Amino acid sequence: MQALIFLIDAVIGFFTLLLLLRFFMQLNRVSFANQIGTFVVQLTNWAVKPLRRVVPGLGGLDLASLLPAWALQCALVLIVFLLRSSPVAVGEGTLALLVLWHGLLGTLRVAIWVFIGALFLQAVLSWVNPHSPLGLPVMQLTRPILQPIQRILPPIANIDLSPLVAILLLQVILILL
């Protein structure tokens, strides 16, 4: 049973990550004309394109990318509950609220991990190959998180500590969730 739950979690987590990455790339106006963008678009079009016909954007937010990410996390919560639950009856309303709430928390966790991964990738690229084709999209993705920190914490001896601070703050948020 644990192996099945692991596989389901891995597949749903992967697609949730891609959908959230697409959402944040559009939100931060990151170009999709690169390897990451093309990869994300090709693997998420199955969910996003049909939803765009039904779900409009809201104030520049691409809800057609965000809603399926949340729906996948809700489905994961429900599947795990059904696979692990004992025969104790839970009210349908209570179960629905639990699934929706834990789906939202799961979506927030994955979103935070998207940024932690992007910050880590940006730090590694800055050391290894700062002119990598992936450098600009990753920088554009992380800029909204790093700019407020960089205003408070300037580089020390030409070393930018803002990614480290951002990762620590995001980890605190993960602990609170």
N, C-alpha and C positions, 0 to 999 in steps of 0.2 A: 504494500500500500504506500509506503514511504517513497519508493522509487517512482511510482506512478505520480504521486503528488509533486515530487521533484521535477519530473519531466514536464508536467502541465505548467508548473510555476516557471520553469525556464522558458518555455515557448511563449507563454502569455507575457512574461516579463520582458522578453526580447522585443515583441511587437509593441508593448506599451512604451518601452524606451524609444523605439523608432518613431512612434506617433508623437510622443512628447518632444523628441528632438525636432521633428518637423514643425510642431507648434512653436517652439522657441526660436527656431531658425526664421520662421516667418515673422514672429513678433519682433525680433531684433534685426530684421531686414538683412539676414545673411543670404548671400547669393547661393542658389542651388546649382550653379554652373561649376561644380567641382565634384571630386570623387565622393565626398560625404553626402552632398546634396542629391546627387544622382542616385546613390545607393538608397538613401532614405525615401526619396520619392517613388522609386520603382517598387520598394517593398511595402509601401503604405497606400499606394493608389487604390488597391482593392477595397479599402475601407473609406478613404477620404473622398474619392471622386463621386461615388453614389450619394454620400451624405451631403455634399455641397449642393446638390439639387434640392435638398429638403431643409437643411440647416443653414441659415444665413450666418455670416460673420457678425460679430457684435463689437463695435468700436475698434476695429482693427484686429480683433482676436479671431483666430481661425478655429471656430467651434467644431468644424468638421474633422479636425485633427485631435482636439482635446476630448470631445465626448466619447469617441471609440476607445481612447486610452482609459478613461474612467470606466466605461462599460466592460472592458477586458478585465480590469482589476476587480470590479464587482462580480464578474463571472468567476474569477479565480477564488474569491472569498466564498462564493456559494458552492463551488465544486469542492473546495477543501472542507467546508462545513459538512456537506453531504457525505463525503468519503470518510470523515473522521467522527461523525456524530453517532451518538448512541441512540437507541430507540425512544429517547425522551422527546415528547412533543414540544415544539416551540410554536408560538402563535405566528401566523403568516405575517401580520403587521410588524411584529417584533423582528422576525427574520428579515423582512424587507428593509427595515430601518438599519439593522445591523449590517446587512450586505452593502447598502448605500454608503453608510458611514465608514466602514472599513475599506470599501472601495476607494473612497475619497482619500483616506489616510494612505493607502497603498499608492495611489497616484501621486500624492505629494512626496512620498518617499522616493519613488522612481524619479520624479522631477529633480529632487535634490541630488540624487546620484548622477543624473545627467550632467549637472553643473560640476559636481566633484570630479567626475571623469574628464570633463572638458578642461577644468582648471589643471588637473594633473597632466593631461596631454599637452596643454599649452606650456607648462613648466618644462616638461621633457623636451619639447620641440625647441624651446628657447635655448636650451643647453646644447642639444645635438645638432639641429638644423633649423635655425630661426627663419630661413627663407623657404621652408617647405611649402608645397602647394596647400597643405592642410593648415598652415599657420594662420593665414588671414581669416578663413571662416571660423576657426576656433577662437581667435581673438575677438571677432565680431560677436560671437555668442557669449563670451564671458565679460565683455566690456561693461555691460550694465551692473554687474556685480562688483567688478574691480574698481571702477571709477570713484564711487563714494569712499572706498577704503583708501585709494591712492591720494585722495584729497587730505585725508587725516594722517596717513603714514607715507611720507615721501620715501623714495629709494635711499637706502643707506649704503654708501660706498658703491654706488651703481648697481646695487642688488635690490630688486623689487620683491618685498616681502608680502605684498598684498594677496597673491594667490594662496600663500600659507595661511594668512589671517582669514581669508574667505573660506578656505576648506575647514578650518577650525570652527568658524561660526556656523557653517552648514552642518557640521557634525553635531554641534550643540542642538540645532534645530531638529536633526534626526533623533537625538536622544529624547527631546521633548515630545516628539510625535510617538 
